[in-house]
Amino acid sequence: MRVHSWLLALLVVATALSSVASPIEHVQAAGGCDGEVVPVDWNQTVQRHAMVPFDTGMYYYDDFEGQGFDDEGEGDGGGSSTANDESHDDSLHPEEAWMHAPTWPLNALDPLEEGIYTTMQIGNDSSGALRMNLSSTHRTTVCVNLFSQVGNASIPATADVYLMTTAQYERYEIHYDTLHNSWGYWGNFNDIDEALSEVPPEWRSVTPNGWKSYRDVHEYEQITDVTFSVALDAPEIYDSLLGDANWQDFYLVVDNWDNGHDGDQTASSSVVVAEVSIIPTERSLVLPTWSVPLVFFAAMAVLVAAPFILNKRYMEAGMVGVDAPKNIPLMTQTSALAGRHGEEE
């Protein structure tokens, strides 16, 4: 019984220490994206975005109700823009105006609960993104394959893939605009970016020119293909102390420019084509968010109580099953009886 108690105590202590001391590992690639897909319902569940080096960012579409898009997710060409007039090579920048200059505010998206497949073309020194509303009742698996078109042949291409929330993508946009627009060079932001290149990921969000990916791990750099899964505990909502709660969409970003990370892929000087498959799978069991602190509290309670339980069992060891005499004679009485027997002899 004592051996079992010590084994239990060692198991509890080892579990607690391993959960504290183990480093956070990079998200591992999940299983493939096998499953049924449906045609993309553009601007209802998924919306296409882009950032290009020749655009200063402000477009105004006349068709607000239609969001400036048709049923295929393409623009209607209406509206005016403040894009740069400088010439650019259309063969290296296939993005259309509605991709990098959407009408604000962005429309709300329905939860993505069915599998989809689509392709994106990301121009040189540009970034392409799919805005989605991931469902918290589904486990979402994302597969991305990258290639370039050379003549009639497709060859593997290398770029960076990130998953971001709305707030993170906005910081990423600011970083891109800072390094591409003329006003961004005021104050020598390039030197700041170089000085902050070694900042750890957990501090990047508080730097003047920093950004990070979702949960600090969904960044896949210098890759030709990647597969990963995301399971949300609840809808992603950021509470603000000074305002209302902010709903967060998700952005799947394919990055074809030098974004300032030390390990990222630089601009490819070509158009990168991304084949994207997104397969949501309904989850059979979704635990509430308060279950995590409850399990942690229970583990800590067991860890604190284990020494007291072991000490009590140790103090009681050997005292069970022993038949002791009810009346134990005193030593003086024993000596007196022994002397009396001696006199009688």
C-alpha positions as CSV (number, residue, x, y, z in Angstrom):
1,M,0.0,0.0,0.0
2,R,2.9,2.3,0.8
3,V,4.5,1.7,-2.6
4,H,1.2,2.5,-4.3
5,S,1.0,5.8,-2.4
6,W,4.5,6.9,-3.4
7,L,3.9,6.0,-7.0
8,L,0.7,8.1,-7.0
9,A,2.6,11.1,-5.6
10,L,5.4,10.8,-8.1
11,L,2.9,10.6,-11.0
12,V,1.1,13.7,-9.8
13,V,4.4,15.7,-9.4
14,A,5.8,14.5,-12.7
15,T,2.6,15.5,-14.5
16,A,2.6,19.0,-13.0
17,L,6.3,19.6,-13.7
18,S,6.0,18.4,-17.3
19,S,3.1,20.8,-18.0
20,V,5.1,23.7,-16.7
21,A,8.5,23.0,-18.1
22,S,7.7,21.7,-21.6
23,P,8.2,24.4,-24.3
24,I,5.4,25.3,-26.7
25,E,5.9,23.3,-29.9
26,H,5.1,24.6,-33.3
27,V,1.7,23.5,-34.6
28,Q,2.1,20.1,-36.4
29,A,0.6,19.5,-39.8
30,A,-2.8,17.8,-39.6
31,G,-4.2,15.1,-41.8
32,G,-5.1,15.9,-45.4
33,C,-8.0,17.9,-46.7
34,D,-10.1,15.0,-48.0
35,G,-13.8,15.7,-48.0
36,E,-16.6,17.1,-50.0
37,V,-16.5,20.7,-51.2
38,V,-19.1,23.1,-52.4
39,P,-18.8,26.2,-54.7
40,V,-17.5,29.2,-52.8
41,D,-20.2,31.5,-51.7
42,W,-18.2,34.7,-52.2
43,N,-18.8,37.5,-49.8
44,Q,-21.2,35.4,-47.7
45,T,-18.8,32.9,-46.1
46,V,-15.5,33.9,-47.8
47,Q,-14.1,37.2,-49.1
48,R,-10.9,37.8,-51.1
49,H,-8.5,40.5,-50.0
50,A,-5.0,41.6,-51.3
51,M,-2.3,44.1,-50.7
52,V,-0.3,45.4,-53.6
53,P,2.7,47.8,-53.7
54,F,1.2,50.2,-56.2
55,D,-2.0,51.0,-54.2
56,T,-2.2,53.7,-51.5
57,G,-5.3,52.1,-50.2
58,M,-8.5,54.1,-50.6
59,Y,-11.3,53.1,-53.0
60,Y,-14.9,54.1,-53.0
61,Y,-17.5,52.0,-54.8
62,D,-20.9,53.3,-55.9
63,D,-22.5,49.9,-55.3
64,F,-22.4,49.7,-51.5
65,E,-25.2,47.2,-51.2
66,G,-23.5,44.8,-53.5
67,Q,-20.1,45.5,-51.9
68,G,-18.7,46.2,-55.4
69,F,-18.6,42.4,-56.2
70,D,-20.5,40.1,-58.4
71,D,-21.5,36.5,-57.6
72,E,-18.1,35.2,-58.5
73,G,-16.3,37.5,-56.0
74,E,-15.1,39.8,-58.8
75,G,-15.5,43.5,-58.9
76,D,-17.9,45.5,-61.1
77,G,-15.3,48.1,-61.8
78,G,-17.4,51.0,-60.4
79,G,-16.1,53.7,-58.2
80,S,-13.0,55.9,-58.0
81,S,-9.7,55.3,-56.4
82,T,-6.6,57.0,-55.0
83,A,-4.2,54.3,-56.3
84,N,-0.8,55.4,-57.4
85,D,-0.6,56.4,-61.0
86,E,2.8,54.9,-61.4
87,S,3.0,52.2,-64.0
88,H,3.2,48.6,-63.0
89,D,3.6,45.3,-64.8
90,D,0.2,43.7,-65.1
91,S,1.8,40.3,-65.7
92,L,3.3,40.4,-62.2
93,H,0.2,41.9,-60.5
94,P,-2.9,40.0,-61.5
95,E,-5.0,41.3,-58.5
96,E,-8.1,43.3,-59.4
97,A,-8.9,46.6,-57.7
98,W,-11.8,45.2,-55.6
99,M,-9.3,42.9,-53.9
100,H,-7.0,45.5,-52.4
101,A,-9.6,48.3,-52.0
102,P,-12.9,46.8,-50.6
103,T,-15.8,49.0,-49.5
104,W,-15.9,49.7,-45.8
105,P,-17.3,48.6,-43.5
106,L,-16.8,45.0,-44.4
107,N,-19.9,42.9,-44.5
108,A,-20.5,40.2,-41.8
109,L,-19.8,36.6,-43.0
110,D,-21.7,33.5,-42.2
111,P,-19.9,30.7,-40.4
112,L,-17.9,28.5,-42.7
113,E,-19.4,25.0,-42.1
114,E,-18.9,23.4,-45.5
115,G,-15.7,22.5,-47.4
116,I,-14.5,24.8,-50.1
117,Y,-11.8,24.9,-52.8
118,T,-10.4,27.9,-54.5
119,T,-7.2,29.3,-56.1
120,M,-5.5,32.7,-55.5
121,Q,-3.0,34.5,-57.6
122,I,-0.5,36.6,-55.5
123,G,1.6,39.1,-57.4
124,N,5.2,39.9,-56.8
125,D,5.9,41.9,-53.6
126,S,2.2,41.4,-52.7
127,S,0.0,39.6,-50.2
128,G,-3.2,37.7,-50.8
129,A,-5.8,36.7,-48.1
130,L,-9.1,34.9,-47.6
131,R,-11.3,36.4,-44.9
132,M,-13.4,33.8,-43.2
133,N,-15.7,33.3,-40.2
134,L,-14.5,30.1,-38.7
135,S,-17.1,28.0,-36.8
136,S,-16.4,27.2,-33.2
137,T,-18.5,24.0,-33.5
138,H,-16.2,22.7,-36.3
139,R,-12.6,21.7,-36.5
140,T,-11.3,23.4,-39.6
141,T,-8.4,21.8,-41.7
142,V,-6.6,24.1,-44.2
143,C,-4.4,22.9,-47.0
144,V,-2.3,25.2,-49.2
145,N,-0.3,24.2,-52.2
146,L,1.9,26.8,-53.9
147,F,3.2,26.9,-57.5
148,S,4.2,29.2,-60.3
149,Q,3.1,29.0,-63.9
150,V,6.1,28.9,-66.4
151,G,4.8,28.6,-69.9
152,N,2.5,25.6,-69.9
153,A,4.2,24.0,-66.9
154,S,3.5,24.4,-63.2
155,I,6.5,24.4,-60.9
156,P,6.6,24.5,-57.1
157,A,6.8,28.0,-55.6
158,T,8.0,29.1,-52.2
159,A,6.2,31.7,-50.0
160,D,4.8,32.3,-46.5
161,V,1.4,31.3,-45.1
162,Y,-0.1,32.8,-42.0
163,L,-3.4,32.6,-40.1
164,M,-4.5,35.9,-38.4
165,T,-7.4,37.4,-36.7
166,T,-8.9,40.8,-37.8
167,A,-6.8,42.7,-35.2
168,Q,-3.6,40.9,-36.2
169,Y,-4.3,41.4,-40.0
170,E,-4.8,45.1,-39.4
171,R,-1.3,45.3,-37.8
172,Y,0.0,43.4,-40.7
173,E,-1.6,45.8,-43.2
174,I,0.0,48.8,-41.3
175,H,3.3,47.1,-41.5
176,Y,2.9,46.5,-45.3
177,D,1.7,50.1,-45.9
178,T,4.6,51.5,-43.8
179,L,7.2,49.9,-46.0
180,H,5.5,50.5,-49.4
181,N,3.9,53.9,-49.3
182,S,5.9,57.1,-49.6
183,W,4.8,58.4,-46.2
184,G,6.0,55.2,-44.6
185,Y,9.6,56.0,-45.1
186,W,9.2,59.2,-43.1
187,G,10.9,58.6,-39.8
188,N,13.1,55.9,-41.3
189,F,10.8,52.9,-40.5
190,N,13.1,50.6,-42.4
191,D,15.8,51.1,-39.7
192,I,13.2,50.5,-37.0
193,D,12.1,47.3,-38.7
194,E,15.8,46.1,-38.9
195,A,16.4,46.9,-35.3
196,L,13.3,45.0,-34.2
197,S,13.9,41.9,-36.3
198,E,15.2,39.9,-33.4
199,V,12.3,40.7,-31.0
200,P,10.7,37.5,-29.7
201,P,7.2,36.7,-31.0
202,E,5.5,37.4,-27.7
203,W,6.7,41.0,-27.8
204,R,6.1,41.8,-31.5
205,S,2.5,43.0,-31.0
206,V,3.7,45.8,-28.8
207,T,6.5,47.1,-31.0
208,P,5.9,50.1,-33.2
209,N,6.2,48.1,-36.4
210,G,5.4,44.6,-35.2
211,W,2.7,41.9,-35.9
212,K,2.2,38.3,-35.2
213,S,0.0,35.3,-36.3
214,Y,-2.9,33.6,-34.5
215,R,-1.8,32.0,-31.2
216,D,1.8,32.9,-32.1
217,V,2.2,29.6,-34.0
218,H,0.2,29.7,-37.2
219,E,3.1,31.0,-39.3
220,Y,4.6,28.8,-42.0
221,E,7.5,30.4,-43.8
222,Q,9.5,29.4,-46.8
223,I,7.1,26.5,-47.7
224,T,5.7,25.1,-50.9
225,D,2.7,23.4,-49.2
226,V,1.2,23.2,-45.7
227,T,-1.6,21.5,-43.9
228,F,-2.9,22.6,-40.4
229,S,-6.0,22.5,-38.3
230,V,-7.8,25.0,-36.0
231,A,-10.3,24.2,-33.3
232,L,-11.8,27.2,-31.5
233,D,-13.1,26.9,-27.9
234,A,-15.6,29.7,-28.6
235,P,-16.2,32.5,-31.2
236,E,-13.1,34.7,-31.3
237,I,-14.2,37.9,-29.5
238,Y,-11.8,40.5,-28.0
239,D,-13.1,42.4,-25.1
240,S,-12.0,46.0,-24.7
241,L,-11.8,47.9,-21.4
242,L,-12.7,51.1,-23.2
243,G,-15.3,49.9,-25.6
244,D,-17.5,47.2,-26.8
245,A,-16.4,43.6,-27.7
246,N,-14.8,43.3,-31.1
247,W,-15.7,40.3,-33.3
248,Q,-12.7,38.7,-35.0
249,D,-12.8,37.1,-38.4
250,F,-9.9,35.0,-39.7
251,Y,-7.5,35.8,-42.5
252,L,-5.6,33.1,-44.4
253,V,-2.7,35.0,-45.8
254,V,-0.3,34.0,-48.6
255,D,2.7,36.3,-48.4
256,N,4.8,37.0,-51.5
257,W,7.0,39.9,-50.1
258,D,9.7,40.4,-47.6
259,N,7.7,41.1,-44.5
260,G,10.5,41.8,-42.0
261,H,10.6,38.4,-40.3
262,D,14.1,36.9,-40.2
263,G,13.0,33.5,-41.6
264,D,10.4,34.6,-44.2
265,Q,10.6,34.2,-47.9
266,T,11.5,37.3,-49.9
267,A,9.6,38.4,-53.0
268,S,9.7,35.8,-55.7
269,S,9.7,38.2,-58.7
270,S,6.8,36.1,-60.1
271,V,3.2,35.4,-59.6
272,V,2.5,32.7,-57.0
273,V,-0.6,30.6,-57.4
274,A,-2.1,29.1,-54.2
275,E,-4.5,26.2,-54.3
276,V,-6.5,26.4,-51.0
277,S,-8.8,23.7,-49.6
278,I,-10.7,24.4,-46.4
279,I,-12.6,21.4,-44.8
280,P,-14.6,22.0,-41.6
281,T,-15.5,18.9,-39.6
282,E,-18.2,19.0,-37.0
283,R,-16.9,18.3,-33.5
284,S,-18.7,15.7,-31.4
285,L,-17.8,17.2,-28.1
286,V,-17.1,20.9,-27.4
287,L,-16.1,21.6,-23.9
288,P,-17.0,25.0,-22.4
289,T,-14.1,27.5,-21.8
290,W,-14.4,27.3,-18.0
291,S,-13.4,23.6,-18.2
292,V,-9.7,24.5,-18.6
293,P,-9.3,26.4,-15.4
294,L,-11.5,23.8,-13.6
295,V,-9.1,21.0,-14.7
296,F,-6.1,23.1,-13.7
297,F,-7.6,23.9,-10.3
298,A,-8.3,20.2,-9.7
299,A,-4.7,19.2,-10.6
300,M,-3.3,21.8,-8.3
301,A,-5.6,20.7,-5.5
302,V,-4.4,17.1,-5.9
303,L,-0.8,18.3,-5.9
304,V,-1.3,20.2,-2.7
305,A,-3.2,17.5,-0.9
306,A,-0.8,14.6,-1.9
307,P,1.8,15.4,0.9
308,F,-0.8,15.5,3.6
309,I,-2.4,12.2,2.5
310,L,1.0,10.5,2.3
311,N,2.0,11.8,5.7
312,K,-1.3,10.5,7.3
313,R,-0.8,7.1,5.8
314,Y,2.8,7.0,6.9
315,M,1.8,7.8,10.5
316,E,-0.8,5.1,10.5
317,A,1.4,2.5,9.0
318,G,2.0,-0.6,11.2
319,M,-0.9,0.3,13.6
320,V,-3.6,-1.7,11.9
321,G,-4.2,-5.4,12.7
322,V,-2.0,-5.5,15.9
323,D,-3.7,-7.2,19.0
324,A,-2.2,-5.4,22.0
325,P,-3.0,-6.5,25.6
326,K,-5.6,-4.4,27.2
327,N,-3.8,-4.2,30.6
328,I,-0.1,-3.7,30.5
329,P,1.5,-4.1,34.0
330,L,3.8,-1.4,35.3
331,M,7.5,-2.2,35.7
332,T,7.3,-1.5,39.4
333,Q,4.4,-4.0,39.8
334,T,6.3,-6.6,37.8
335,S,9.4,-6.2,40.0
336,A,7.4,-6.4,43.2
337,L,5.7,-9.6,42.1
338,A,9.0,-11.1,41.2
339,G,10.4,-10.3,44.7
340,R,7.4,-11.8,46.4
341,H,7.8,-15.1,44.5
342,G,11.4,-15.2,45.5
343,E,10.5,-14.9,49.3
344,E,8.0,-17.7,49.1
345,E,10.6,-20.0,47.7
